[in-house]
Amino acid sequence: MTAAIAVDALSVRYGEVVALDDVHLDLQPGRVCALIGMNGSGKSTLLKAIVGLVRPTHGTVLLDGESPARARQRGTLAYVPQSEDVDWRFPVSVRDVVMMGRYGRQGFTRHPRAEDRAAVAEALARVDLTDLADRQIGRLSGGQRKRAFVARGIAQDAGILLLDEPFAGVDKPSEGTIVRLLRDLAAEGRTVLVTTHDLASVAALADEAVLLLQRVLVHGTPAEVLTPENLSRAFGLETGADR
Amino acid sequence: MNPLDFLLEPLGYDFMVRALVTSVLAAVVCALLSCWLVLIGWSLMGDAVSHAVLPGVVLAYVVGAPFALGAIVFGILAVVLIGAVRSPGRIKEDAAIGIVFTVLFALGLVLISVTPSQTDLAHIVFGNVLGVSTGDLIQVAILAVVAIAVLLVKRRDLTLYAFDPTHAHAIGLSPRLLGAVLLGLLAVTAVVALQVVGVVLVVALLIIPGATAFLLTERFGRMLVIAPVTAAASAVTGIYLSYWLDVASGGMIVLVQGVLFALAFLFAPRHGVVSRLMATRARTTAL
């Protein structure tokens, strides 16, 4: 089977700084994968390389066997940004944000057609935000904001969803809602790649986990990956000594 | 005086009619663009590009080319230079912007001083809406209509670019292209506006209406109505006041915009100072 995401020998350097070094990662469709690592481990850079926002110094990324540029044209990729990368005062409603998922399929002016409105309404219902659809996006709770952006990916009908720190600033009940939503999306055959440093949620969320520290340290089931030895390597702890 | 005379007497002069039409057109196109500029955080960029077009306009005047062409060339040159100065990393972006636009503006001033028809060009710096010729008016109208058409037709893409350029990229659009479109429109709009208020005050028309609208609504679609309406009202009021008080018309237009901004800042329903104070008081008494 063609991997949904195939990262091969990927290196990214920013000047002298090595962000990613010879990363290999294959993800099959229908899986949820948690990308774990400390700040500066290269998690965000890896997501950006998959989206095509940073140019690899070396190596390749293939999405459903195609180049990232082709995958973007086809609307395969949905990206849920980190909270701090969004201007929450921006004068758009929840519905407006979800509609942005349809732009790749629309005409020159992005004028919404009946099928676009229907897809947006369906996506909003799916994440349980129908009642809040006309709210300004910043007037949602942390968890609702994340669901709005996931709804954008659903409206886009993206096969690959990338989420950057979706649980930051989200309370526990909302986290559970998001985890169930992502599991459902994977059950439909979509591929979900999530960066997180919230280790507690990984077992419930992910089929597989990757520990990243510039390179892939371990890749396996959450139980295989989240051992004390592995974590101390990934997070550079002297096995709890400096706690 | 009869209030009707207050409105009708200036219209007896052709130059006043041209001034009114020109300033309303310029105010409206600037106001539309300002809605995106204030949301992206490009106020300083607007200031920079509007100043940096000066040498382009002067050179276009000298060789007899359309002002807009010279303005776009120098607008793009300014953006490229700002990027070049900033990219090695030693000089921060605000310093790079400050250096590039002031130097290009200075070049424009020097070029004006060696160009024969000095009085004509000095008006570009401070604006001379009462001296707008029919030819100027036609040029302004064409540029304004083109800019307004592009902004309205591509408004959804531009808003997406302002809100979430990463998503724009992820669905196969080009954020760079959309940013370049906005910068190109900025240069064109600067040419339109400098006829009215002059290079020095163009940035006011490019920021204040959008900022005022942003205080008054949380819907982008409404901003695109409120900003041009307040800007057009300011232009008309400013021109009339300048006629009856015999003061600088460009300055008066910007002053009226400033007054409207101040009113919105104080009394906007949700984001005004007064309503926020009342909300805080209501919360503290409730506790």
HADDOCK unambig.tbl for C-alpha pairs under 7 A between the chains (distance, minus, plus):
assign (segid A and resid 51 and name CA) (segid B and resid 170 and name CA) 5.95 0.50 0.50
assign (segid A and resid 72 and name CA) (segid B and resid 170 and name CA) 5.43 0.50 0.50
assign (segid A and resid 72 and name CA) (segid B and resid 171 and name CA) 4.92 0.50 0.50
assign (segid A and resid 72 and name CA) (segid B and resid 172 and name CA) 4.66 0.50 0.50
assign (segid A and resid 73 and name CA) (segid B and resid 171 and name CA) 6.08 0.50 0.50
assign (segid A and resid 73 and name CA) (segid B and resid 172 and name CA) 4.56 0.50 0.50
assign (segid A and resid 75 and name CA) (segid B and resid 171 and name CA) 5.26 0.50 0.50
assign (segid A and resid 77 and name CA) (segid B and resid 170 and name CA) 6.08 0.50 0.50
assign (segid A and resid 77 and name CA) (segid B and resid 171 and name CA) 6.83 0.50 0.50
assign (segid A and resid 78 and name CA) (segid B and resid 170 and name CA) 6.63 0.50 0.50
assign (segid A and resid 79 and name CA) (segid B and resid 167 and name CA) 6.29 0.50 0.50
assign (segid A and resid 79 and name CA) (segid B and resid 170 and name CA) 6.93 0.50 0.50
assign (segid A and resid 90 and name CA) (segid B and resid 163 and name CA) 6.91 0.50 0.50
assign (segid A and resid 91 and name CA) (segid B and resid 218 and name CA) 4.47 0.50 0.50
assign (segid A and resid 91 and name CA) (segid B and resid 219 and name CA) 4.70 0.50 0.50
assign (segid A and resid 91 and name CA) (segid B and resid 220 and name CA) 5.09 0.50 0.50
assign (segid A and resid 92 and name CA) (segid B and resid 218 and name CA) 6.96 0.50 0.50
assign (segid A and resid 92 and name CA) (segid B and resid 219 and name CA) 5.72 0.50 0.50
assign (segid A and resid 92 and name CA) (segid B and resid 220 and name CA) 6.15 0.50 0.50
assign (segid A and resid 104 and name CA) (segid B and resid 171 and name CA) 5.64 0.50 0.50
assign (segid A and resid 104 and name CA) (segid B and resid 172 and name CA) 6.97 0.50 0.50
assign (segid A and resid 109 and name CA) (segid B and resid 153 and name CA) 5.62 0.50 0.50
assign (segid A and resid 109 and name CA) (segid B and resid 154 and name CA) 5.75 0.50 0.50
assign (segid A and resid 110 and name CA) (segid B and resid 156 and name CA) 6.58 0.50 0.50
assign (segid A and resid 136 and name CA) (segid B and resid 218 and name CA) 6.50 0.50 0.50
